[in-house]
Amino acid sequence: MTSGWLKSLSHKAAQVKILHPLYNVSLGSLENGLNFNGFPPDLFGGDAGRGRWVANGSLDINGLRVPIDFDHWYIDAQTQDTPFFDKLHGFEFCAELKSLGGEVSRKTLRNITEQWLNKFENYNELIWSPMLTSARLVNWMMIYPYAFETAPDEFQNRLQTSFYKQYMHLKYHLSKSQSLDVFDRFACLWAIVIIQSYCLDLVDDIEMQSHLQLIQGAVDDISLNDGGLVDRNPQNLIEMAKALLLLKQVLKQTQKQSPLWIDKKSETIIRILSALTHNDKDMPLFQGATIKNKDDIDKIIKIASLRLRRHDVSLPDYGYSAIRKGRTSVIIDHGHKGEHVSPLAFEMGYAGNRIVVNCGTYLKGDHTWSESLAGINAHSTLSIDNIEPKQIFCNAKASVENVNGASLFVGSHEGYVADHSMTHTRRIFLDSKGEDLRGEDLCVRNIAIKPVPITLRFHLHPLVKASMIDDHSKILIRLPTGSGWNFQCSMGDIKLEDSVYCGGGFNIRKSQQICVSIPMDDLNLQMKWAFKRQ
């Protein structure tokens, strides 16, 4: 369970104004410790290799390793606005150390926890944010029988005292729910129900039933009508699925009735998650998503015991469509408002390879890179005059239909109406064998005062090799497997230019992009292009 899930990294202090010393006293104290009748299961486990790095004093996320900062704990540092901050203070590394196993892992867990308590056992408005606190307490409970149950009494008393205060802190925030956004509200309710399910001193059956109903309301507020999530980051489908599956298992393990809505919602989310993955079983790089989620997705589907068959899908509220034929997958962002500006951008994969991609998301704390990769030019779509379309005015529309066994996507947006009185419509056709992808981009404006530069971009995966052929009228694309594809366009100046790719969120890799440029000097412009397998 990731503490930074379901919302952008911001680490803002809670909106409730709290006077620290008085508030800390008001949270109460423990006299006789906490009694647990069990602990939540570790459904998804951790990576032993990453656990080895934690034992050696570093956190690893997607291959980037950062030393654990026991002096400043990543506060007011470049890492504060990265997933490393969340992983450390949400204790997301616990499962990794447990997977590594051995006495060294236990000692490492106790040492990090003790040093954390030395600094943050009492209220801290940043570190005790609702999202981090919820994740931290649940992770402590999961790891308790492995690492803490045999620890010295002094350590356990100290840990349990801080645990209790943080639990009461979550309840206080829940009582001031008007100060919480819906993501924090869900996290508080989720953690409180799990804690009450196992802690005999804190259990309140009537309150738990009320909280389960409130969780349903929070999930409804987070969700869109077609089952997607309001933040539009496809990767957060994974985190919501994990949260709901864990909640269901906790209720089952503690012999409490699991509400039917949990099954229905988790199944809906998992089906969308499966529909929006490429044939390599990982996420497209839209709206802040990164890759290397395949293991998590496989575990989620296995735990849910769902039989999934991926097919064409259009999610009008969530703002995504996916078409797939043969071994080819195409996933399109309709252009709704989101973290990234990417109206009608698409990704294309063939078998286990990705061909056309978006540049990805930069999570390392460098705002220049983050902003660059969130812009229109970092996505495989059409841009006008090198300006960002106005998302608030996009009025994106899209549909998918079957045409004699082939698939046709049609989408449009009005993000350029404010600046150029122009609408953009994109059609993408995928033949029944998945070997002929044809596109058409149509730009229409009300008035033509001066020529406007139009650019089509198709960013290529770093493992793809591309070269100009046929007197620079076509581009030959070679996949790592040796499979070949040709790209051509009906008009414009076709070039291969440098690009970058940040699939894992941290490492910037060099890549290429196909750029087609043409000045639009009329009221409309129609550009046709195609990727065809050799």
Secondary structure, 3 states (H helix, E strand, C coil): CCCCCCCCCCCCCCCCCCCHHHHHHHCCCCCCCCCECCCCCCCCCCCHHHHHHHHCCEEEECCEEEECCCCCCCCCCHHHHCHHHHHHHCCCCHHHHHHHCCHHHHHHHHHHHHHHHHHHCCCCCCCCCHHHHHHHHHHHHHHHHHHHCCCCHHHHHHHHHHHHHHHHHHHHHHHCHHHCCHHHHHHHHHHHHHHHHHECCCCCHHHHHHHHHHHHHHHHHHECCCCCECCCCCCHHHHHHHHHHHHHHHHHHCCCCCCHHHHHHHHHHHHHHHHCCCCCCCCCCCCCCCCCCHHHHHHHHHHHCCCCCCCCEEECCCCEEEEEECCEEEEEECCCCCCCCCCCCEEEEECCEEEEECCECCCCCCHHHHHHHHCHHHCCCEEECCECCCHHHCCCEEEEEEECCEEEEEEEEEEEHHHHCEEEEEEEEECCCCCEEEEEEEEEECCCCCCEEEEEEEEECCCCEEEEECCCCEEEEECCCCCEEEEEECCCEEEEEEEEEECCCCCCEEEEEEEEEEEECCCEEEEEEEEEEC
